[in-house]
Amino acid sequence: MGKVYTGASTSIDGYVSGPDFSGFDKLFAWYEAGDVAFTVPTGAMTVHLTPASAAHFGGLIQATGALVVGRKLYDFTNGWGGRHPMGVHTVVLTHRPLEDNEHFTFVTGGIEEAVAVAQKHAGDRGVGLNSGEIARQAIDAGLVDEIFLDLVPVILGGGTPFFAPGKGYELDGPISVVESTSVTHLRYKVKYGADVEGGAVAADLRGSVHES
């Protein structure tokens, strides 16, 4: 079974879209920042990446066997015209399910069920999660192994955050850094429970500060 990850193009101030779903031209400018023509698996679009971004993006696609998204994104893209551009099965977590088909499964039972269904479709490959509320629910359920950031040098000032508000977490990394034009691709490992180190040290440091 592959890893469960969430990832997105995000601004320096942590937004995956600007106010009123704006800013996508800035967040995805790196898709046209190079000379390497890269066609997505379904053939739905061709982008032009730098060699570094093409290697990163291609590796991510090869490692991904299924996706979990929310109904809001599904509706916003009009269901990607019938199939997600990555060419993998997509699980839609929703309170308003549609009829399942060969490319989409609609799940109403919560994030755990959605990820489990996606893992069955993914086989040995990984499962990618939509950012925002889907990412928040999954990380709070302890399901996210890694976080991918396509960090774009822009400040949007507001909009939709990468993670919906909630708990905080420590991360290991970056365990991978790929520098490119108009973007830096970063990868982190999520630390849960016993994986979290340094809590006692931090407490000791706080105590020392208060005593001094």
C-alpha positions, 0 to 999 in steps of 0.5 A, a space after each residue: 500500500 502506498 503513502 497518503 499525501 496532500 499537496 497543492 500550489 500554495 502562496 508564501 502566505 499559505 493560500 491555495 486560492 486568493 479571495 473569491 477563487 482568484 490568483 490561479 494565474 499566479 499559483 500555476 504560472 510555473 506550469 508554463 515556465 519552461 520548455 519541456 512539453 508535459 502532457 497529462 495522462 488523459 491527454 486533456 492538457 499539455 503544460 510547459 515545465 522546467 526540467 526540474 518541475 517536469 521530473 518532480 511532476 512526472 514522478 508524482 503522477 507515476 506514484 499516485 494511484 487514486 485521489 480523494 477530493 471534495 464535492 466543492 472542487 468536483 463541482 468547480 471543475 465540472 467533474 473535469 469533463 468526466 475524468 480527472 486529468 491525472 487519469 486515476 480513479 477519484 473518490 469524491 467525499 460528499 453529502 450529495 452523492 452522484 451515481 458512481 462510474 468507472 472514474 468516480 466513486 462518491 462516498 458519504 461515510 467520512 474521510 476514513 472511508 474515502 481514503 480506504 476506498 481510494 487505497 483499494 483503487 490505488 493498489 501499491 501506489 499512493 493516494 493524493 488528497 485535495 487541500 483545504 477541508 479534505 486535507 484537514 479532516 485527513 490529517 486530524 484522523 492521522 491518515 496523512 503520511 506526507 505533505 507536498 508544497 509547490 511553493 510559489 513566490 507570491 503573497 495573495 493576502 487571503 483566500 482559501 488556506 492550504 489547511 482549513 483551521 484546526 490542530 497544529 502538527 510538527 513535520 519532518 523535513 523538508 525531506 525533498 527540495 526541488 528548486 525551479 523557476 517560479 516555484 520550489 517543490 517541497 516535501 515533508 513527513 507528518 509527525 504523529 504522537 510518538 514520532 513527535 520529539 522535542 516536546 520535553 526539551 521545549 518545556 524545559 526551555 520554557 521553564 528555564 526562561 520563566 525561572 530566570 
